[in-house]
Amino acid sequence: MSGIYDDPWAYELACAFRDVPAEVDALLGWYAEHATDAGRATGTGPATDAGHAAETGPATGAGRAADIGHGADAGGAAPSGAGPATVLELAAGPAEHAREFARRGVAATALDLNPRMCAYASREAAREGVAVDVVEGDMTRLDLGRRFDLAVTMLDSTSHLMTLDALVAHLRGVAAHLSPGGLYIVEMSHPRDRLTDDPSVSTGWTVERDGVHAGVRWGEPGDRLDPITQVSADHVTVTITADGGTRVVRDVVPYRFWTATELDAAIRLAGGLDAVAQYGDFGVGEDAVPLADPGAWRMITVLRPAAAPGQGVGAQPGIG
């Protein structure tokens, strides 16, 4: 029996509630707001990583991906002089965000550990007529030989990093692959979802695309967080109905829960990156949602290369 990550088409269908173009608008808006001049349009090259976790479903409160329209012009292209020239999507899964960046003229690389996800991402990019460099690789052992203006990890895929050592190694690798002044934006689940009885997202939802219906359960009431390891073995069930037939994809997936303070500690331990902003939703500018806002449903952190003493912003050893 194959798991959900070995069935990329079913995985992408289960996550179809996400508004990827609006989320890329937000990512570009944050880039325009927080990247320094040194980080604009300086990266080189295109890269795929395990997992792309989607353990949280559609927002149950006010927070959700809003069509805020920041970061792209009416034609959908990255704004000249303000947007990144290169982007790296880590733990990319089907590489939906990398594919959307590519549609806007950004040189996109997608990194994932799962070979089936990589093959699917390559096929879908080719089918859509966009250029995405898909690389099979580990997000804790980055060695791509190039830097990127923008790196992103979406859908709480850092929950596949089970230990502090793994998270620190990941952050160090990303820091070494960012252009000076570039950004790393990481989307994680909101701590409220694991630490309170009032989660901001649902673990059950339905989606429909191209006449195909899916009922999704990403986690069951009995899936408990281990108080020592902070890992939960979440039961995933995706029931797909199309053309009068039904098939069911089942899996049990371990996820590591990271608190806001643990993320802060990992950033400090890793060195090389500074957190410059945190958000609770995909709103930008006047629509920005603070992490502590009751409507927040994600923990989105914007990181920038740290300035070493006596050096400019983003100067660090690593890839030339």
C-alpha positions in Angstrom: 0.0 0.0 0.0 1.4 3.4 -1.0 1.2 6.4 1.3 -0.2 9.8 0.5 3.2 11.2 -0.5 3.7 8.3 -2.9 0.5 9.4 -4.7 1.3 13.0 -5.8 -1.9 13.4 -7.8 -4.1 12.5 -4.7 -1.9 14.7 -2.5 -2.3 17.7 -4.8 -6.1 17.1 -5.0 -6.3 17.0 -1.2 -4.6 20.3 -0.9 -6.7 22.0 -3.6 -8.4 24.2 -1.0 -5.2 26.3 -1.1 -5.2 29.4 -3.3 -1.7 29.1 -4.7 -1.7 32.2 -6.9 -2.8 34.4 -3.9 -0.2 32.9 -1.7 2.5 33.6 -4.3 1.1 37.2 -4.4 1.7 37.3 -0.6 5.2 35.9 -0.9 6.1 38.5 -3.5 4.6 41.2 -1.4 6.7 40.2 1.6 9.8 40.1 -0.7 9.1 43.6 -1.9 8.7 44.7 1.7 11.6 43.0 3.4 14.3 42.1 0.9 17.2 44.5 0.8 18.4 46.1 -2.4 21.4 43.7 -2.3 19.0 40.8 -2.6 17.0 41.9 -5.6 17.4 40.0 -8.8 20.9 38.7 -7.9 20.3 34.9 -7.6 21.4 32.3 -10.1 19.7 29.2 -11.0 16.9 26.9 -10.3 16.6 22.8 -7.2 12.8 19.2 -4.7 12.4 17.9 -0.6 10.5 15.4 1.2 7.2 15.9 2.4 5.2 19.0 1.8 3.1 18.4 4.9 -0.5 19.3 4.7 -1.7 18.2 8.1 -3.9 21.2 8.4 -6.9 21.9 6.3 -8.9 25.0 5.4 -9.0 27.8 8.0 -11.9 27.6 10.4 -11.8 31.3 11.4 -11.2 34.5 9.6 -7.7 33.6 8.5 -7.3 32.3 5.0 -5.3 33.0 1.8 -6.7 36.3 0.7 -6.4 37.6 -2.9 -4.4 40.6 -1.8 -2.7 41.2 -5.2 0.6 42.4 -3.8 3.8 41.6 -5.7 2.5 41.0 -9.2 1.3 43.3 -11.9 -1.9 42.8 -13.8 -0.2 40.4 -16.2 0.9 38.1 -13.3 4.6 38.8 -13.8 7.0 39.6 -11.0 7.4 43.4 -10.9 10.6 44.7 -12.5 13.2 45.7 -10.0 11.1 44.6 -7.0 10.7 40.9 -7.4 13.1 38.0 -7.1 14.9 36.6 -10.2 15.3 33.2 -8.6 13.2 31.1 -6.1 13.8 27.8 -4.4 10.8 25.9 -3.0 11.9 23.4 -0.4 9.9 20.2 0.5 8.1 21.2 -2.6 6.0 18.1 -3.2 4.1 18.8 -6.4 5.9 22.1 -6.6 2.7 24.1 -7.1 4.2 27.3 -5.8 7.4 26.9 -7.8 5.2 26.3 -10.9 3.3 29.5 -10.1 6.5 31.5 -9.7 7.7 30.1 -13.1 4.4 31.2 -14.7 5.4 34.7 -13.6 8.8 34.6 -15.2 10.8 33.8 -12.0 13.5 31.1 -12.5 12.1 28.4 -10.2 13.8 25.4 -8.5 11.9 22.8 -6.5 13.6 20.4 -4.0 11.9 17.3 -2.6 13.1 14.0 -1.2 10.4 11.8 -2.6 11.2 10.6 -6.2 7.5 10.2 -7.1 6.8 13.8 -6.1 9.8 14.9 -8.2 8.7 13.0 -11.2 5.1 14.4 -10.9 6.3 18.0 -10.4 8.5 17.7 -13.6 5.6 16.2 -15.6 3.1 18.9 -14.4 5.5 21.7 -15.1 6.1 20.3 -18.6 2.4 19.9 -19.2 1.8 23.5 -18.1 4.6 24.8 -20.3 6.6 26.3 -17.5 10.3 25.8 -16.7 11.0 24.4 -13.2 14.3 22.8 -12.2 13.2 19.8 -10.1 15.9 18.3 -7.8 15.6 15.2 -5.7 17.3 16.1 -2.4 17.2 16.4 1.4 16.3 19.8 2.9 18.8 19.2 5.7 21.7 18.6 3.4 21.5 21.4 0.8 24.3 21.5 -1.7 23.0 23.1 -4.9 26.0 25.1 -5.9 24.0 28.4 -6.3 22.2 31.1 -4.4 18.6 32.2 -4.6 16.9 35.5 -4.1 14.0 33.8 -2.3 13.5 30.4 -0.6 10.2 29.2 0.6 8.9 26.2 2.6 5.1 25.9 2.5 2.3 23.9 4.2 4.2 23.2 7.4 6.7 21.0 5.7 9.2 21.8 8.5 7.1 19.3 10.5 9.0 16.6 8.7 12.2 17.7 10.6 12.0 15.6 13.7 14.9 16.9 15.7 16.4 20.2 16.7 19.6 19.1 14.9 17.6 18.6 11.7 15.9 22.0 11.9 19.2 23.8 12.6 21.0 21.9 9.8 18.1 23.0 7.5 18.3 26.6 8.5 22.1 26.7 8.0 21.7 25.1 4.6 19.2 27.7 3.5 21.3 30.6 4.8 24.2 29.3 2.7 22.0 29.3 -0.4 20.5 32.8 -0.1 21.6 35.7 -2.2 22.9 38.6 0.0 19.8 40.5 1.2 17.4 37.7 0.0 14.7 36.1 2.0 13.6 32.8 3.4 9.9 32.5 4.1 8.7 29.5 6.1 5.0 28.7 6.7 4.3 26.5 9.7 1.2 25.5 11.6 0.0 27.9 14.2 0.9 26.8 17.7 -2.7 27.2 18.7 -3.5 24.1 16.7 -1.5 21.8 19.1 -1.5 23.7 22.3 -5.1 24.7 22.8 -8.6 23.2 22.6 -9.5 25.9 20.0 -7.6 25.0 16.8 -7.6 27.5 13.9 -7.9 24.9 11.2 -10.0 21.9 10.5 -8.7 18.3 10.1 -11.5 17.3 7.8 -12.6 19.0 4.6 -13.8 18.3 1.0 -12.5 19.5 -2.3 -13.7 19.2 -5.9 -11.6 19.7 -9.0 -12.3 18.9 -12.6 -15.3 16.7 -11.6 -13.3 14.8 -9.0 -14.5 14.9 -5.4 -12.3 14.1 -2.4 -13.2 13.9 1.3 -10.1 14.4 3.4 -9.3 13.6 7.0 -5.8 14.8 7.9 -5.6 13.6 11.5 -8.1 11.9 13.8 -9.2 12.8 17.3 -7.1 10.0 18.8 -3.9 11.3 17.2 -2.0 12.6 20.2 1.1 14.6 20.5 3.9 12.7 22.3 4.8 15.1 25.2 8.4 14.1 25.1 9.2 14.1 21.4 6.5 16.5 20.3 5.7 14.1 17.4 2.2 13.0 16.5 1.5 10.0 14.2 -1.4 11.5 12.2 -3.9 9.2 10.4 -4.6 10.5 6.9 -7.6 9.3 4.8 -8.4 10.7 1.4 -11.6 9.3 -0.3 -11.6 10.1 -4.0 -14.8 9.7 -6.1 -14.7 10.1 -9.9 -16.6 8.6 -12.8 -18.8 6.6 -10.5 -15.8 4.9 -8.8 -14.2 5.4 -5.4 -10.7 4.8 -4.1 -9.3 5.5 -0.7 -5.7 6.5 0.1 -4.7 5.8 3.7 -1.5 6.7 5.6 -0.1 7.3 9.0 2.4 10.2 8.9 4.6 11.4 11.8 4.7 15.2 12.2 7.0 17.2 14.6 5.3 20.1 16.2 7.5 23.2 16.6 6.6 26.1 19.0 7.3 29.7 18.2 10.0 29.8 20.9 11.6 26.6 19.6 11.8 28.2 16.1 13.4 31.3 17.6 16.0 29.1 19.4 16.8 27.1 16.3 17.3 30.3 14.3 19.7 31.6 17.0 21.6 28.2 17.1 21.9 28.0 13.3 23.2 31.5 12.9 23.3 33.2 9.6 19.6 34.3 9.5 17.6 36.9 11.3 13.8 36.9 11.7 12.5 40.2 10.4 8.8 39.6 10.5 6.1 37.1 11.5 2.5 36.8 10.2 -0.6 34.7 11.0 -2.0 34.7 7.5 -1.2 35.5 3.9 -2.3 39.1 4.2 0.2 41.8 3.2 0.5 45.4 4.0 -2.8 46.8 5.5 -4.2 43.2 5.3 -1.4 41.7 7.4 -2.5 39.5 10.3 -0.3 39.5 13.4 0.7 36.1 14.7 -1.1 36.7 18.0 -4.3 37.9 16.3 -7.4 35.7 17.0 -7.8 35.3 13.3 -4.3 34.0 12.7 -4.2 30.4 11.4 -0.5 30.0 10.3 2.9 30.9 11.7 4.7 32.5 8.8 8.2 33.7 9.5 10.3 35.9 7.2 14.1 35.4 7.6 16.9 37.4 6.1 20.7 36.7 6.0 22.3 38.1 9.1 24.9 40.8 8.8 28.3 39.7 10.2 30.3 42.2 12.2 32.0 44.6 9.7 30.1 43.2 6.7 27.0 44.3 4.8 23.6 42.7 5.2 23.6 39.2 3.9 27.4 38.7 3.7 28.3 35.2 4.7 30.6 32.4 3.7 29.3 29.6 1.4 28.5 29.4 -2.2 30.4 32.0 -4.3 
